Structure formats: structure tokens, C-alpha cells
Amino acid sequence: MRGIELTPEHPTERLVDLGETAVEAGFDTVFASHHYNNRDPFAALTLLADRTDEIRLGPGITNPYETHPVTLASRVATLDELADGRAVFGVAPGDPSTLRNLGLGEQRGLRSVLESFEVARDLWDGERVDHDGAFTARDAGLNYEANRIPVYVGAEGPEMCRMAAKHANGLLFNGSHPDDLAWARERVEEGLEERVVEGDFDLAAYASVSVAEDEEAAREAARPPVAFIAAGAPQPVLDRHGIDPDRATAIGDSISAGDFSKAFDRVSEEMIEAFCIAGEPRTVESRVRDVMTHADSLVVSSPLGPDLETAIRLTGDLCDRCSVT
């Protein structure tokens, strides 16, 4: 997979235009990120499904708390129908800073993610579902035929990585540093030893990338996504990169309070180095090569760069040079 994440912080028509640019740049999968404070990703994906023929499309990454998992399964199946079988289901525990705004922060966990896509598979297979676990469903079913849709779990913690390898089609590992991808590969191999579903497994580096001819501009553009990544990073990840956990917590508190400027200002150079592949094209290409020694595929994620169209084309070109397919 050569994927790209587009964030609905932009107007929906703008996002669709960027998706078409991604197709021209050689990307084969578009994920639209899901945060309640941005526009609805399914609206953009629906329009993009109508304007493209081959590229795969899906939420990247949605969570099973803001929307009931049965409803979420139907939304993804509807997208798959509109796109003639091109949907991908990216699901994860969600961003803790924004979920706290909805009173949902304490519900995050492995069990709810696993149950959500296992129930979705049953629904897509035409089954009626009774479920009593992390969520409840009674005699739930879809009144239309649906396809079995590939499931990618978004994760960075050890148990979630192992669970994805055991039960899902792929892992969208939230990491941009080769050390993190090497660690993720070890967790995936542990999970694959207990794999319970058929088919190949795809470890995708869901890597924050910021590229521009101006290195300083690229690094500055990295601050917003790095703030969200640092705020949600587990303690072992912070420890791996020598990042002050109190500073990461303070960033998360600022995000939850809606004070984004303060959150972004608190991002350190060490955080940018750990959580984003940022710089001019040669720098980014070198880092992508390092990451791909451990990953099967790549999803280039926010911010992409200070100029989005230019960044999409630059990342498409460097993916060609790195033989990312």
C-alpha cells in the first residue's frame, strides 16, 4: 500500500481536490482522518468515491465511541457500495485529547476496538448480531448485501499491535521513526504466531510527514500533528525517545482546553524528530527508506507540508524512488 491521510480540517471540496491530486501522484489509498472538531470524513470519502475509479478509500482512523459500532459498520459498507468495493476500514481507540471533550476518554481500549470490527464482519457477512460486551446490540443486521471489507487497526501500544496482527488485515502503526517501526515489527511477529484469520498481514507505517524545499518551513508545519501525537503517546514511546512526559501531558491539556496555539508552541525539536519525518526532500527520502526497512507499506499522514499540493507531489516522487508500492 502507498497511502495518504487527508484531514477534513479543510473544506470538503478542497479535501476531494487533494484526493484527486493524490491519485495523480501515484497513491493507491486515501484515508480521511476522523476528529469531531473537523468536518465529517465520510462526506469527503463519498465525493471522492464518485470522482475516482481505482483508489481505495476509508476512515483513517475512526473510533467506536462517537458512533455506535453497528452504525459505523453500515457507514463503511455504504462507502464500499458507492466505491464499487474499494473501501478500507481504519479503526482505533481514537485521540484521547478530543475524546475527553465528549466525556468518552475513559472508554478507550483494546476490547472495544476488537469487538467493533468483529461485529462489523458478522454484519457484512449477512448475520444477525446479538452482542453484549464493550457495547450492546440486539438482533442487529443490515438490510442490504455488503462485502467483507479489509480492517486496519490504528495502534502504537504493544497489546493493540499484537491484537491487530492476530485478528485484523493490517496495522496502521502511528510511527515515523525507524526505532518505533522496528519495535512494532517485533510486536506484530508476536501476534502473528497466534493469528486466527486467513490472509496476509500488512504492517503500514502511518507516518507523519512534512516535506518542502525549505527545511525550516517543513519543520514548522509539523508542529500541529506532532502536538496531537505527543499528547497521546504511551509512556514507553516517550521513554524510547527521551521526551519529557510532563511536557507531553501539558500539550494534551492545552488541546483539550482548545488552546491549540499553546499546545503547538510547547512542541520541542526532540518531539518533531521523534514523531514526524520533516525536512527537505532528500532528508525525508532518507528517513522513509529507514522506516521501510521495518514496514510493509506506508501511509503518509498529516501535515504533509506547508503547501499541500506540492507536498503530495513531492511525497509521491520520493515514494517512487524508495519503491514504496
C-alpha positions in Angstrom: 0.0 0.0 0.0 1.1 3.5 -0.8 -1.4 5.5 1.2 -2.0 9.1 2.2 -4.0 10.6 5.0 -6.1 13.8 4.3 -7.5 15.7 7.2 -11.0 17.3 7.0 -9.7 20.4 8.7 -10.1 21.7 5.1 -13.4 22.3 3.4 -14.8 19.1 1.9 -14.4 20.2 -1.7 -10.8 21.1 -1.0 -10.2 17.7 0.5 -11.6 16.0 -2.6 -9.4 18.0 -4.8 -6.4 17.0 -2.7 -7.5 13.4 -3.1 -7.5 13.7 -6.8 -4.1 15.2 -6.7 -3.0 12.1 -4.6 -4.3 9.8 -7.3 -2.2 11.7 -9.9 0.8 11.4 -7.6 0.5 7.6 -7.6 -1.1 6.9 -4.2 -3.4 3.9 -4.1 -5.2 4.5 -0.8 -6.7 7.6 0.7 -7.6 7.7 4.4 -9.6 10.6 5.8 -8.9 11.3 9.5 -11.8 11.5 12.0 -12.0 14.1 14.7 -15.3 15.6 15.8 -13.8 19.1 15.6 -13.1 18.6 11.8 -15.6 18.0 9.0 -17.1 14.6 8.6 -14.7 12.3 6.8 -17.5 10.1 5.2 -18.8 13.1 3.3 -15.4 13.7 1.7 -14.9 10.0 1.0 -18.3 9.7 -0.6 -17.5 12.6 -3.0 -14.0 11.1 -3.7 -15.6 7.7 -4.4 -17.7 9.3 -7.1 -14.7 11.1 -8.7 -12.2 8.2 -8.7 -12.2 4.7 -10.2 -9.4 2.7 -8.5 -8.0 4.3 -5.3 -9.1 2.6 -2.1 -10.9 4.8 0.5 -11.6 4.7 4.1 -11.7 6.4 7.5 -8.3 6.7 8.9 -8.8 6.5 11.7 -12.3 6.4 13.2 -13.3 5.1 16.6 -16.2 3.1 18.0 -17.2 5.6 20.7 -18.6 8.6 18.9 -20.7 6.4 16.6 -22.2 3.1 17.7 -20.1 0.3 16.1 -23.1 -1.2 14.3 -23.9 2.1 12.7 -20.2 2.6 11.9 -20.2 -0.8 10.1 -23.1 0.3 8.0 -21.4 3.6 7.1 -18.3 1.8 5.9 -20.4 -0.8 4.0 -22.3 2.1 2.3 -19.0 3.7 1.3 -17.8 0.4 -0.1 -21.0 0.1 -2.2 -20.6 3.6 -3.6 -16.9 2.9 -4.4 -17.6 -0.5 -6.0 -15.7 -2.5 -3.4 -12.8 0.0 -2.7 -13.4 0.7 1.0 -11.0 0.1 3.8 -12.0 0.2 7.5 -9.4 2.0 9.7 -10.4 1.8 13.3 -8.6 2.7 16.5 -9.2 3.8 20.1 -9.3 7.5 19.0 -7.5 10.6 20.0 -7.6 10.9 23.9 -7.5 14.7 23.9 -10.5 15.2 21.8 -12.5 12.3 23.2 -12.2 13.9 26.7 -14.2 16.8 25.3 -17.1 14.3 24.7 -16.8 12.6 28.0 -15.5 9.5 26.2 -11.9 9.4 27.3 -12.2 6.6 29.8 -13.9 4.3 27.3 -10.8 3.9 25.1 -9.4 0.4 25.0 -8.4 -2.7 23.0 -11.6 -4.7 23.7 -14.0 -2.1 22.2 -11.9 -1.9 19.0 -11.6 -5.6 18.6 -15.3 -6.2 19.2 -16.3 -3.4 16.9 -14.6 -4.8 13.8 -15.5 -8.4 14.7 -19.2 -7.4 14.9 -18.8 -5.4 11.6 -17.5 -8.6 9.9 -20.5 -10.5 11.0 -22.9 -7.8 9.8 -21.1 -7.6 6.4 -21.4 -11.4 6.1 -25.2 -11.0 6.4 -25.6 -12.3 10.0 -28.0 -11.0 12.7 -26.0 -10.0 15.7 -26.6 -10.1 19.4 -23.7 -8.6 21.3 -23.2 -7.7 25.0 -19.6 -6.5 25.7 -18.0 -3.2 25.3 -21.2 -2.2 23.6 -24.6 -3.7 23.2 -26.5 -4.8 20.1 -29.8 -6.8 19.9 -30.8 -8.7 16.8 -28.8 -6.1 14.7 -28.4 -6.6 11.0 -28.0 -4.9 7.7 -31.0 -4.9 5.3 -28.7 -5.0 2.3 -25.9 -7.1 1.0 -22.4 -6.0 1.9 -18.8 -7.0 1.2 -16.2 -8.2 3.7 -14.0 -5.1 4.0 -10.3 -5.0 4.9 -9.8 -3.9 8.5 -6.7 -1.9 9.6 -6.2 -1.2 13.3 -4.6 2.0 14.3 -2.2 1.5 17.2 1.0 2.3 18.9 0.8 0.3 22.1 2.1 -3.3 22.4 -1.2 -5.1 23.1 -3.0 -3.3 20.3 -0.3 -4.1 17.8 -0.4 -7.8 18.8 -4.2 -7.8 18.6 -4.1 -6.3 15.1 -1.7 -9.0 13.9 -3.8 -11.7 15.4 -7.2 -10.5 14.2 -7.1 -7.8 11.5 -5.9 -7.4 7.9 -3.3 -4.7 8.8 -1.9 -2.4 11.3 -1.7 1.4 10.8 1.2 2.0 13.2 1.3 5.6 14.3 5.1 6.0 14.0 7.6 8.0 11.9 10.9 6.8 13.5 12.7 3.7 12.4 13.2 2.7 16.0 9.5 2.7 16.6 8.8 0.7 13.5 11.5 -1.9 14.5 9.7 -2.2 17.8 6.3 -2.5 16.1 7.6 -5.3 13.8 8.6 -7.3 16.9 5.1 -6.9 18.4 3.5 -7.9 15.0 5.6 -11.0 14.8 4.4 -12.0 18.3 0.8 -11.5 17.3 1.2 -13.4 14.0 2.2 -16.5 16.0 -1.4 -16.6 17.2 -3.2 -15.4 14.1 -6.8 -16.5 13.8 -7.8 -15.1 10.4 -6.7 -16.0 6.9 -4.8 -13.8 4.6 -1.6 -11.8 4.5 -1.0 -9.1 7.1 0.2 -5.6 6.3 2.3 -3.5 8.7 1.8 0.0 7.5 3.9 2.9 8.8 1.3 5.6 9.4 3.9 8.2 9.4 3.6 12.0 9.9 5.5 13.6 7.1 6.2 17.3 6.4 8.2 18.0 3.2 9.2 21.2 1.5 12.2 22.6 -0.3 12.5 24.9 2.7 13.6 22.7 5.6 12.6 25.2 8.3 9.1 25.7 6.8 8.7 21.9 6.7 9.6 21.5 10.4 7.4 24.4 11.5 4.4 22.8 9.7 5.0 19.6 11.7 4.1 21.2 15.0 0.3 20.7 15.0 0.2 17.0 14.2 3.2 16.3 16.5 1.4 18.0 19.3 -1.5 15.5 18.9 0.9 12.6 18.6 2.9 13.6 21.7 -0.2 14.2 23.7 -1.5 10.7 23.0 1.8 8.8 23.1 2.1 6.0 25.7 4.8 6.3 28.3 7.1 3.6 26.7 7.1 5.6 23.4 8.0 8.8 25.3 10.7 7.0 27.2 12.1 5.5 23.9 12.8 9.0 22.6 13.7 10.7 25.9 10.7 13.0 25.8 9.5 14.8 29.0 6.2 13.2 29.9 5.1 16.3 31.8 5.5 18.4 28.7 3.5 15.9 26.6 0.8 16.0 29.3 0.7 19.8 29.2 0.3 19.7 25.4 -2.7 17.3 25.8 -4.2 19.6 28.4 -3.9 22.6 26.1 -5.5 20.6 23.2 -8.5 19.5 25.4 -8.9 23.2 26.5 -9.0 24.3 22.9 -5.8 26.3 23.3 -4.1 25.0 20.2 -1.6 27.8 19.9 -0.2 27.0 23.3 -0.1 23.3 22.5 1.8 23.8 19.3 4.3 26.2 21.0 5.1 23.5 23.5 6.2 21.1 20.8 10.0 20.6 21.2 12.6 19.8 18.4 13.0 16.4 20.0 9.3 15.7 19.5 9.4 16.7 15.9 12.4 14.4 15.4 10.7 11.5 17.1 7.2 11.9 15.7 7.5 13.3 12.2 9.6 12.9 9.1 10.2 16.5 8.4 12.5 18.4 6.1 13.6 18.9 2.5 13.0 16.0 0.1 16.4 14.4 0.5 16.1 14.3 4.3 12.6 12.9 4.1 13.6 10.3 1.5 16.4 9.0 3.7 14.1 8.7 6.7 11.4 6.9 4.6 14.0 4.4 3.4 15.0 3.8 7.1 11.3 3.3 8.1 10.6 1.0 5.2 13.3 -1.5 6.3 10.7 -2.5 9.0 7.3 -1.8 7.4 5.4 -3.5 4.6 3.8 -0.3 3.4 3.5 3.4 4.0 0.7 5.9 4.7 1.9 9.5 4.5 0.0 11.4 7.1 -0.6 15.0 8.3 0.7 17.6 7.9 2.3 16.6 4.5 3.9 20.0 4.2 3.3 23.8 4.3 2.0 23.7 0.7 -0.3 20.6 0.3 -0.3 20.2 -3.4 3.5 20.5 -3.6 3.9 18.1 -0.7 1.6 15.5 -2.2 3.6 15.6 -5.4 7.0 15.5 -3.6 6.0 12.6 -1.4 4.7 10.7 -4.5 8.0 11.2 -6.2 10.0 10.1 -3.2 7.8 7.0 -2.8 8.7 6.2 -6.4 12.4 6.5 -5.6 12.0 4.4 -2.5 10.0 1.8 -4.4 7.0 2.1 -2.0 4.2 0.2 -3.7 
